[in-house]
Amino acid sequence: MRVAIIGAGNSGLAMAAHMSFTENKVYLWNRSEDNISDLMRTRRVETTGVLVGEFELEMVTTDVEEVLSCAKVVLVTTPATSHQGLARIMAPYLTDEHIVILNPGRTFGAVDFKDELFKSGNFSNVQILETQTIIYTCRKLSQTSVNIIALKRDILISSFSGVDLDELLRRIPDELNKFYKKADSMVETSIGNVGMILHCAPMLLNTGWVESDQSFKYYREGISRTIASFIEKIDEERQEVAKLLNHPVISAKEWMRHSYNIDCETLYDCIQNNPSYEEISAPQSLSYRYIYEDIPYGLVPLESMGKDLGLPMTHTEMVINLANALLQKDFREIGRTAGKLHFDYKQLMKGVTIDELEAENTKRS
């Protein structure tokens, strides 16, 4: 099968190699040539970890039209910060035949992407899906190599209600379906986003260490019992929002136990006992996706929905305020709030589907 990979970061290289390994033809696009110049020359990705080898790509380019003309299954692996811009870039070339999967969508990324296609004048029946997280625990080593540390299991995937998700999944590579698990609602992939729980607060609470010259293991050393206990409070707020939207989600602890097949009693124990986290080093700057993606496209929409539903969101609010103060940014202003997504998510409490809300929004537009 022909697949397009959008983005050549950690998960982009991992997914490109994985799809090539499983005998799919891979067409990779990246916005900047500077980040793929070596890959354009070799068209090969070398992997270490749970997948070892060197895998050939059919195309590596900065021409999105060329990639989208070759492949109808489009796997977006960029951070959520890029979703709107990608929708604008891809809008002239996406058709009824395309399936776009955001890996991951973070919080209602599919809604945001679809909104931006409409704003860009694309009213085709492009099928847009989002996942709860990425399949891979991985780290890019160079422009042409990546370490795939682990493959997660049962990654939730969703689309707009009313869509035949089973039929869409039959149109993507079988290998992906080994890792994806169909969700009942986009709430489960969006509010089910555990990245915002594991990434934001630990980064901010370790600011001095992150900005020092000393490297440390992000999960093993950066998340102490106290920090783990604190982020469990944020996780409880996340679960409460999902519960009020009639689609409960499991805790970060339960997600980790299931995704990585580990036995643990507390979130701290899960983190410490997860062999996939053993070698992951912390970023050396706060200018990293754990902050610039997971706060505005994770915690900010979570807080806005929670408060709108009457929840105090005390711990979530605290982390956003700390990020605003430390980074001198207004993440609420730049983030993906419920209001900016142009649909009345509270109608979900009454049994109205996301698809119906989007249809109503389209009529008003």
C-alpha positions in Angstrom: 0.0 0.0 0.0 1.1 3.6 -0.6 1.3 5.7 2.5 2.3 9.4 3.0 4.3 10.3 6.1 4.0 13.9 7.1 6.9 15.0 9.2 10.4 13.7 9.7 10.7 13.9 13.5 10.9 11.2 16.1 7.7 9.4 15.2 7.8 10.4 11.5 11.1 8.4 11.0 9.8 5.6 13.1 6.6 5.3 11.2 8.3 5.6 7.9 10.7 2.7 8.7 7.9 0.6 10.2 5.7 1.0 7.1 8.6 0.2 4.8 9.5 -2.8 6.9 5.9 -4.1 6.4 6.3 -3.7 2.6 4.3 -0.5 2.1 5.6 2.1 -0.3 6.5 5.2 1.8 6.4 8.8 0.5 7.7 11.2 3.2 7.2 15.0 3.3 8.8 17.5 5.5 8.3 21.3 5.4 12.0 22.2 5.7 14.6 20.7 3.4 17.3 21.5 6.0 15.9 18.8 8.3 15.8 16.1 5.5 18.7 16.9 3.2 20.6 13.7 4.2 17.4 11.7 3.9 16.6 13.1 0.5 20.0 11.9 -0.6 19.9 8.3 0.8 16.1 7.7 1.0 16.9 5.2 3.7 16.0 5.1 7.5 18.2 3.1 9.8 16.6 1.8 13.0 17.8 0.4 16.3 15.8 -0.9 19.3 12.8 -3.2 18.8 13.1 -2.8 15.0 16.7 -3.2 13.6 17.5 -2.6 10.0 17.7 -0.1 7.1 14.6 0.6 5.2 14.1 2.3 1.9 11.6 5.1 1.1 10.0 5.7 -2.3 10.2 9.5 -2.0 11.5 12.2 0.4 10.5 15.7 -0.6 9.3 19.1 0.5 6.6 19.1 -2.3 3.3 18.2 -0.5 1.3 18.0 -3.8 3.7 15.3 -5.1 3.3 13.2 -1.9 -0.5 13.5 -1.8 -0.9 12.6 -5.4 1.1 9.4 -4.8 -0.6 8.2 -1.6 -4.2 8.4 -0.3 -3.4 7.2 3.2 -1.8 10.2 5.0 -0.1 9.7 8.4 0.5 13.0 10.1 3.3 12.7 12.7 4.0 16.3 13.5 3.1 18.1 16.8 -0.4 19.5 17.2 1.2 23.0 16.8 1.4 22.2 13.1 -2.1 20.9 12.5 -3.7 24.2 11.3 -0.8 25.1 9.1 -0.7 21.6 7.6 -4.4 21.7 6.8 -3.9 25.0 4.9 -0.9 23.6 3.0 -2.7 20.3 2.2 -6.1 21.8 1.5 -5.6 22.3 -2.3 -4.6 18.7 -2.8 -6.8 16.6 -0.4 -9.8 14.9 -2.0 -12.6 12.5 -1.2 -10.2 9.6 -1.7 -7.8 10.7 1.1 -7.7 9.4 4.7 -5.7 11.6 7.1 -4.7 10.2 10.4 -3.3 12.6 13.1 -0.8 10.6 15.1 -1.8 11.9 17.7 -4.6 14.5 17.5 -3.9 15.6 21.0 -7.2 17.4 22.1 -9.8 17.5 19.3 -7.1 17.8 16.6 -9.4 16.2 14.0 -12.0 18.9 14.6 -9.4 21.6 14.4 -8.0 20.1 11.2 -11.4 19.9 9.6 -12.3 23.4 10.5 -9.1 24.7 8.9 -9.8 22.7 5.7 -13.2 24.4 5.5 -11.7 27.8 6.1 -9.2 27.1 3.3 -12.0 26.3 0.9 -11.7 22.5 0.9 -15.2 21.0 1.3 -14.3 17.5 0.0 -15.2 14.5 2.0 -11.7 14.0 3.4 -11.8 11.4 6.1 -9.9 12.7 9.2 -9.0 10.4 12.1 -7.0 11.0 15.3 -5.2 8.7 17.7 -4.8 9.0 21.4 -1.0 8.9 21.2 1.7 7.7 18.9 2.5 4.0 18.4 6.2 4.4 19.1 8.3 5.3 22.1 11.2 6.6 20.0 14.0 9.1 19.7 15.5 10.4 16.4 19.3 10.0 16.3 20.0 11.8 13.1 18.3 12.8 9.9 18.4 9.2 8.7 18.3 7.1 11.9 15.9 6.5 14.8 15.8 4.4 18.0 12.5 2.7 18.4 12.5 1.9 22.1 9.0 0.3 22.3 5.8 -0.3 20.4 2.6 0.5 22.4 -0.5 -1.6 22.1 -4.2 -0.8 21.7 -3.8 2.9 20.7 -7.2 4.4 20.6 -8.3 5.8 17.2 -11.4 7.7 16.4 -13.2 9.8 13.8 -16.4 11.8 13.6 -19.5 9.9 14.6 -21.6 8.7 11.8 -18.4 7.7 9.9 -17.9 4.0 9.2 -14.7 3.7 11.1 -14.4 -0.1 10.4 -14.5 0.6 6.7 -11.8 3.3 7.0 -9.6 1.1 9.0 -9.8 -1.6 6.3 -8.3 1.0 3.9 -5.1 1.6 5.9 -2.2 -0.8 6.2 -3.0 -4.0 8.1 0.1 -3.5 10.2 -1.3 -0.3 11.7 -4.5 -2.1 12.7 -2.5 -4.4 14.9 -1.8 -1.4 17.1 -4.9 0.7 16.7 -8.1 0.1 18.8 -11.4 1.7 17.7 -12.7 4.2 20.2 -16.5 4.9 20.6 -16.0 8.6 20.6 -13.5 11.3 19.8 -13.7 12.2 23.5 -11.8 9.1 24.2 -8.9 10.0 22.0 -8.9 13.7 22.9 -9.6 13.8 26.6 -7.8 10.4 26.7 -4.6 12.3 25.8 -2.1 11.3 28.5 0.8 13.3 27.1 -0.5 16.4 28.9 -0.4 14.5 32.2 3.1 13.0 31.8 4.9 15.9 30.1 3.9 19.4 31.4 4.2 19.5 35.1 7.3 17.3 35.4 9.1 19.6 32.9 8.1 22.8 34.7 8.9 21.4 38.2 12.3 20.4 37.0 13.1 23.7 35.3 16.4 24.2 37.1 17.6 20.7 36.2 16.4 21.0 32.6 18.3 24.3 32.1 21.5 23.0 33.8 24.4 21.3 32.0 23.5 18.1 33.8 21.6 15.5 31.8 19.1 13.3 33.6 16.5 10.6 32.8 13.2 12.4 32.3 10.9 9.7 33.7 13.1 7.8 36.1 14.8 10.7 37.8 12.6 13.7 36.9 9.3 12.2 38.2 9.6 11.7 41.9 6.9 10.3 44.2 5.8 13.9 45.0 5.6 14.9 41.3 3.8 11.7 40.4 1.3 12.3 43.1 0.7 15.8 41.9 0.2 14.8 38.3 -2.3 12.2 39.4 -4.4 15.1 40.6 -4.4 16.6 37.1 -5.2 13.2 35.8 -8.3 13.0 38.1 -9.5 16.3 36.7 -9.0 15.0 33.2 -11.1 11.9 34.0 -13.8 14.0 35.5 -14.2 16.1 32.3 -14.5 12.9 30.2 -17.0 11.5 32.6 -19.2 14.6 32.3 -19.0 14.2 28.5 -20.4 10.7 28.8 -17.3 9.0 27.6 -15.1 8.0 30.7 -11.4 7.5 30.1 -9.0 5.3 32.1 -6.3 6.8 34.3 -2.8 7.5 33.2 -1.7 4.6 35.5 -4.1 2.2 33.9 -3.2 3.4 30.4 0.5 2.7 31.2 -0.2 -0.7 32.6 -2.1 -1.7 29.5 -0.1 0.0 26.8 3.2 -1.2 28.0 2.0 -4.5 29.6 3.5 -3.8 33.0 2.4 -4.6 36.6 2.3 -1.6 39.0 0.2 -0.2 41.8 0.7 3.5 41.6 1.6 5.9 38.7 5.0 6.4 40.3 5.5 2.6 40.3 4.4 2.4 36.7 6.9 5.0 35.6 9.8 3.4 37.5 8.9 -0.1 36.4 8.5 0.8 32.7 11.6 -0.5 30.9 10.8 1.7 27.9 11.3 4.8 30.0 14.7 3.7 31.3 16.9 5.4 28.6 14.8 8.5 27.8 16.8 11.6 28.7 15.1 14.9 29.6 15.1 17.8 27.1 17.7 20.4 27.8 15.4 23.4 27.3 11.9 24.3 28.1 11.4 25.2 24.4 10.2 21.7 23.8 7.0 20.0 22.7 6.3 18.9 26.3 5.5 22.5 26.9 4.7 24.2 23.6 2.5 21.4 22.4 1.1 19.7 25.5 0.0 22.8 27.3 -1.8 24.8 24.6 -3.1 21.7 22.8 -3.7 19.6 25.9 -4.1 21.3 29.3 -5.6 24.5 27.9 -8.6 22.9 26.1 -8.9 20.5 29.1 -9.1 23.4 31.5 -11.5 25.5 29.4 -13.9 22.6 29.0 -13.7 21.6 32.6 -14.3 25.1 33.9 -17.2 25.5 31.5 -18.7 22.4 32.9 -18.4 23.8 36.4 -15.3 21.9 37.6 -12.6 23.9 39.5 -9.6 22.4 37.6 -7.3 23.6 40.3 -4.2 21.6 39.5 -4.5 22.0 35.7 -4.9 25.7 36.2 -1.9 25.8 38.4 0.4 24.2 35.8 -0.8 26.5 33.0 -0.3 29.6 35.2 3.2 28.4 36.1 4.0 27.9 32.4 2.7 31.3 31.5 4.9 32.9 34.3 8.1 31.0 33.5 7.9 31.2 29.7 6.3 34.7 29.7 3.6 33.4 27.3 -0.1 33.4 27.3 -0.8 29.7 26.5 -4.5 30.2 26.9 -4.5 32.8 24.2 -2.6 30.7 21.7 -4.1 27.4 22.7 -6.9 25.2 21.3 -9.8 26.2 23.5 -13.4 24.8 23.1 -14.5 28.2 21.7 -11.9 28.2 19.0 -13.0 24.7 17.9 -16.4 26.1 16.8 -18.6 23.5 18.3 -20.7 23.3 21.4 -19.0 20.3 23.0 -21.4 20.5 26.0 -24.1 19.1 23.7 -22.2 15.8 24.0 -23.7 15.6 27.5 -27.2 15.4 25.9 -26.3 12.6 23.5 -25.6 14.8 20.4 -22.6 13.5 18.4 -19.5 15.4 17.3 -20.5 14.8 13.7 -23.9 16.5 14.2 -22.2 19.4 15.9 -19.8 19.8 13.0 -22.6 19.6 10.5 -24.5 22.3 12.3 -21.3 24.5 12.4 -20.9 24.0 8.6 -24.4 25.2 8.0 -23.8 28.3 10.0 -20.6 28.9 8.1 
